[in-house]
């Protein structure tokens, strides 16, 4: 298992003072800071995942618990008719994000906003977020990285024109957040509220 590169500044910010404390004869603060560095390393962990290869399947873009599934609220979703899957990530979940379905990136939009708790319904439309649009044949898939009360930053590493693969890493959300996936109306959803999912591996829907 590796550590996402976005985590090293945070880990270093804990371990460097820990080393300084140890060098100056302050073992207790050194131990506390070292433990904090380990905890941050666990948060930014990037485990190997093995995406399924079956055509037409949509995988979870994140680890966490499914908040809701079904027809998207038109006041909260992108314009059009969509099926929606919303996933909440606790601080203990893996926060590396993965592409739910292969295709070509056609839009990447960053929207400033609030920092409401990520599990609230309004968070998807009012919180700061990053929205990625992917085209595959005659299908459009949209997925949003949504910040929360603790997660104040999203990292997105894809850009318009990129070709992406199902299950491929594309970014990370820092310190607890939410992921919303919007799929074409009529898509067969395979998860329900309360399900636990693994990014890049759990099949959450099937395109029709």
N, C-alpha and C positions, 0 to 999 in steps of 0.2 A: 504494500500500500504506500502511496506517495502523499505528499502534501501539496495542495494547490499553491501556486506561486503567489497568489494574493495574500496568503497567510504569513509569509516569512517576515514582513515588516512588523506584524503584531507579535509574532513569536520572539523576534529579535528584541523588541521593546521590553519584553519580560526577561529574557535570558541575559542580556548584556548588563542590566542593573543587578541581576542575581550574581553574576560573576564578580561585579565590582563589590557587592556586599560581602561575598565570600573572601575576597582578597583583603578587604579592610577589617575582617574579623567580626562580621555581623552574620552569623550562621542562620538565625531564625528568619530574618527578612530574605536571605538568599534562598532558603528552602521554599518559602511562600511564593516568591517570584518564579522559581524553577517549576513549581507545581502549576502556576498560572500558565507558563509557557507550554507545558505538556497539555493542559486543557485546551489551549488555543490550537495546538497541533492536532488534537482530536477533532476540533470543530472544522478545521480546514482539510481534513483527511479526504483523499481522493481514491477510493477503492476501485479495483478493476471490476468492470461489469461486462456481461456477455449478452448483448442485445439479440433478441430473436430475429430471424431472417425471413419469416413468413410474409409474403407480399400483402400489402393493404392493412397491416396492423399498425396501431398507434401505441407507443410505449409511454410510460410516465416520464415526464421531464424532470421529476424531482422525487426524492424520498419524502415520506410524510404520511399524513392521514387525509383521506378524501373528505372535504367539507360538504360538497354538494355535487350533484350531477343532474343533467336534464336540459331542457330548453333554456337558452340564455335570456336574461332580462334585457330587452332592447335598449333600456336606458343606461345599462352598464356595459354592454358588449359593443364591439365594433359594429358599424352599420351593416345591416343585413340579417339573415336568419341563421342562427347558430345553435349547435349543441355545446354545452359547457361542462368542463370538469374542473373543480377547484380543489387545490391541495394545500394544506397548511404544514409548514415546516417548523418544528420546535427547535430550540437551540441545540438539542442533542442529535438531530438528524444530520445526515450528510447534506451539505449545501451546494455541492457541485451540480450544475444543471446540464441536462442532456436534451438533444433534439428529439421531439416526439415522432417525427416522420421525415423521411428523406425528401429532398426537393431543392429548389433554388430560392435563395433569400431575395425577396422583392422589396421589403421595407424593414427598417429598423428605426423605431421612434422612441425617444426618451421624453417622458412627460413629468415635469416637476409636480409636487403635490404635498399632501399631508403625511403624517406618520401615525395613523390610527392603528389599533391592534389589527394584525393581518387577518384574523378570523372573522372580522365583521364584514357584512355584505357590502357596505359602502366603500370598504378599503380598495376594492378592485378598480373603482372609478375615481376615488379621491386621493389615494396615496400616490407618492412618487413611484414610477414604474418604467419598465422598459418593455416594449412590444415588438415582437419579431413576426414577420409574415413570410410564410414559405409556400411556394406554388409547386404542386406535383400533379402532372397531367392536367386534368380539369378540376382538381381540388385545391382549395386554399385552407391552410392551417395557420392559426394565430396563437402564439403563446406569450404570456405576460409574466415577467419577473416583477413582483410587487413587494415593496419594502414594508416593514411593520414598525412597531414601537422600538424594538431593539435593532432591527436590520435597517440601517440608514444608507446603505450603499448597494448597488447592483453592478456587477461586472458582466459585460456582454462582449464576446470576442468574435462575433460574426458580423459581416457587413453586406450591404446590398450587392448582389451578383455572386455571392459565394454558393457553391454547391455543398449541401450538407447531407450527412448520412444518419439514418435512424440510430439513436443511442449515442451519437457523437457528443462529446463535451462541447458546450458553447459558452459557459460562463459560470458565475457563482454569485450567491446572495449572502451578505454578511450579517450573521447573528439573528436568525429567526425571521421568517417571512412567509410568502405565499406565492403559488404559481397557478395561473389560470390558463386553461387550454380551450380554444374555440375551434370547433370542427363543423363541417358542413351539416346543415339541417338534414336529419334522417340518418346520420351516422349511428352505427350500432354501438352503444356504450356498454362496457363490460365490467364496470365497477360501480359501487354505490357508496353513499355517505357512510363513513365509519371504517371503510376498508383502509388497510395499510399498504402502501405501494413503495416500490424501489425504482429509483431513477434509472432509465435505460434498460430495465428488465421486465417490469410488470406490464402486461398488455392491458391497456385501459379502454381501447375502442378498436373498431374495425370499419374502415372506409367502405362505403357501398358504391 
